[in-house]
Amino acid sequence: MIRVLVVDDEALVRSGLSMILNAADGIEAVGATDGRGALHAVADLVPNLVLLDVRMPDVDGLTVLRSLMERPSPPVVAMLTTFEADEYVAAALRAGARGYLVKDTDPEVLPALVRRLVAGGVVLAPRVASHVVAGYLRHQAGLGVAARTLARLSSREREVLVLLAEGLANGDIGRRLHLSLGTVKEHVGTLLAKLGVHNRVQAALWAQRAGLLDGAGV
């Protein structure tokens, strides 16, 4: 028997989902609560799967998700929401959600999706999947541009960029790399031009996004 906990701020939604799940073979809605009661309900009821609303007035769904993922044996979590914005999809998947479903999911389909999730699958509503794919393509395109830009930097310019991104002033960079202040200023000016940014803060953000601060690079 698959044990499901429904977490949503609307009582009507909680009731409707529980009825749909309890009508399906091999699935039991063991509880339904709002965001404030979610963590206690998981501890008390030990569900296999939590259907978790993203936006709730008292406790944000992503906050609940992150807390659940910190547990030694967290349940499978699928976000159930009316919102499809990229930032919510990406944040939920990064935090450990196994699925992302919209609330107008066909009631006849929902039990099958629950079984797939508990069996180890990943479930994304079609409209949500399109957002994820589009976001991935944009990300890959951005990485391609960053990689080409990074290839234009000399090894010394990369070193200066990393130290700049770590917050060092020009004098400190010079002492670290045994360069004169004037040489460092020249490198910084060249970096800003090559990266197409206007100031040190933007250059630091570029370096961070390109993965230079963790040693990986793009």
C-alpha positions in Angstrom: 0.0 0.0 0.0 1.4 3.4 -1.0 1.0 5.9 1.7 0.5 9.5 0.5 0.4 12.7 2.5 -1.3 15.7 0.9 0.0 19.2 1.9 -2.0 22.2 0.6 -3.3 25.4 2.1 -6.8 24.8 0.6 -9.0 22.4 2.4 -11.0 21.7 -0.7 -7.9 20.7 -2.6 -6.8 18.5 0.2 -10.1 16.8 0.4 -10.4 16.3 -3.4 -7.0 14.8 -3.8 -7.5 12.5 -0.8 -10.7 11.2 -2.4 -9.1 10.5 -5.7 -6.2 8.7 -4.1 -8.3 6.6 -1.7 -10.4 5.5 -4.7 -7.3 4.0 -6.4 -6.1 0.4 -5.8 -3.1 0.2 -3.6 -3.0 3.8 -2.6 -4.0 5.4 0.7 -4.2 9.1 1.5 -3.0 8.7 5.1 -3.3 12.4 5.9 -3.8 15.9 4.7 -2.5 19.1 6.2 -1.4 22.7 5.5 2.2 23.8 5.4 2.4 24.4 9.1 1.6 20.8 9.9 3.6 19.2 7.2 6.7 18.2 9.0 4.9 16.8 12.0 2.5 14.9 9.8 5.4 13.3 7.9 7.0 12.3 11.2 3.8 10.9 12.6 2.4 9.2 9.4 5.6 8.1 7.6 4.2 8.5 4.1 6.0 7.1 1.0 5.0 10.1 -1.0 4.2 13.7 -0.2 2.2 15.8 -2.6 3.4 19.3 -1.6 1.9 22.6 -2.7 4.6 25.2 -3.7 2.9 28.4 -2.6 1.3 28.4 0.8 0.7 31.5 3.0 2.2 30.3 6.2 5.1 28.0 5.3 6.5 28.0 1.7 6.5 24.6 0.0 10.1 24.9 -1.0 11.0 25.5 2.7 9.1 22.3 3.6 10.8 20.4 0.8 14.3 21.4 1.9 13.5 20.4 5.5 12.2 17.0 4.4 15.3 16.3 2.3 17.5 16.9 5.3 16.0 13.9 7.1 17.9 10.6 7.1 15.2 8.8 5.1 13.0 11.4 3.4 9.8 10.5 1.6 9.5 11.0 -2.2 8.2 14.5 -2.8 6.2 15.8 -5.7 5.3 19.4 -6.0 1.6 20.0 -6.8 0.8 23.5 -7.9 -0.9 25.9 -10.3 2.4 27.7 -10.9 4.7 26.7 -13.7 7.2 29.5 -13.6 10.8 28.4 -14.3 12.2 29.5 -11.0 9.8 27.3 -9.1 10.4 24.2 -11.2 14.2 24.6 -11.1 14.3 25.3 -7.4 12.1 22.3 -6.6 14.1 19.9 -8.7 17.4 21.2 -7.3 16.0 20.8 -3.7 15.2 17.1 -4.3 11.6 17.0 -5.6 11.0 13.9 -7.8 8.0 15.4 -9.6 6.2 18.6 -10.5 2.5 18.3 -11.2 -0.1 21.0 -11.9 -3.3 20.9 -10.0 -5.5 20.4 -13.0 -3.8 17.0 -13.6 -6.4 14.5 -14.9 -7.8 12.7 -11.8 -7.7 9.4 -13.7 -4.0 9.9 -14.4 -3.0 10.9 -10.9 -2.8 7.4 -9.3 -0.5 6.1 -12.1 1.8 9.1 -11.6 1.9 8.4 -7.8 2.9 4.8 -8.5 5.6 5.9 -11.0 7.0 8.3 -8.4 7.2 5.8 -5.6 8.7 3.2 -8.0 11.6 5.6 -8.5 10.5 7.5 -11.6 10.5 11.3 -12.2 7.2 12.9 -13.2 6.8 16.3 -14.8 3.5 17.6 -16.1 3.8 18.1 -19.9 3.6 21.9 -19.6 6.2 21.9 -16.8 8.5 19.7 -18.9 8.5 22.2 -21.7 9.6 24.9 -19.2 12.4 22.6 -18.0 13.6 21.8 -21.5 13.5 25.4 -22.6 15.4 26.5 -19.4 18.0 23.8 -20.0 18.5 24.9 -23.6 18.9 28.5 -22.5 21.4 27.4 -19.9 23.4 25.4 -22.4 23.5 28.3 -24.8 24.7 30.5 -22.0 27.5 28.0 -21.1 28.5 27.9 -24.8 29.0 31.7 -24.9 30.8 31.6 -21.5 33.1 28.9 -22.8 34.0 30.8 -25.9 34.6 34.0 -23.8 36.7 32.1 -21.3 38.9 30.7 -24.1 39.8 34.2 -25.1 41.3 34.9 -21.7 45.0 34.3 -21.1 46.0 32.2 -18.1 47.1 35.3 -16.3 43.8 37.0 -17.0 42.0 34.0 -15.5 44.1 34.2 -12.4 43.3 37.9 -12.0 39.6 37.3 -12.6 39.4 34.6 -10.0 41.1 36.8 -7.4 38.9 39.7 -8.4 35.8 37.5 -7.9 37.1 36.5 -4.5 37.0 40.2 -3.5 40.6 41.1 -3.6 41.5 44.7 -4.4 44.0 45.5 -7.2 46.9 45.9 -4.7 46.2 42.5 -3.1 45.9 40.9 -6.5 49.3 42.4 -7.5 51.0 41.1 -4.3 49.4 37.6 -4.8 50.6 37.3 -8.4 53.8 39.4 -8.0 52.5 42.0 -10.5 52.7 45.8 -10.4 49.6 47.8 -9.6 49.6 49.2 -13.1 49.8 45.8 -14.7 46.9 44.6 -12.6 44.8 47.6 -13.6 45.6 46.8 -17.3 44.5 43.2 -16.8 41.2 44.2 -15.1 40.5 46.7 -17.9 41.1 44.0 -20.5 38.9 41.6 -18.6 36.0 43.9 -18.4 36.2 44.5 -22.1 36.5 40.8 -23.0 33.7 39.8 -20.7 31.4 42.6 -22.0 30.7 43.8 -18.4 30.9 47.3 -17.0 32.4 46.9 -13.5 34.1 44.5 -11.1 30.9 43.3 -9.5 29.6 42.2 -12.9 32.9 40.5 -13.6 32.8 38.7 -10.3 29.2 37.4 -11.0 30.4 36.3 -14.4 33.2 34.3 -12.9 30.9 32.7 -10.3 28.4 31.6 -13.0 31.1 30.3 -15.2 32.3 28.0 -12.3 35.7 29.6 -11.9 35.4 29.9 -8.2 34.9 26.2 -7.6 37.8 25.4 -9.9 35.5 23.7 -12.5 35.1 26.3 -15.2 32.6 25.9 -18.0 
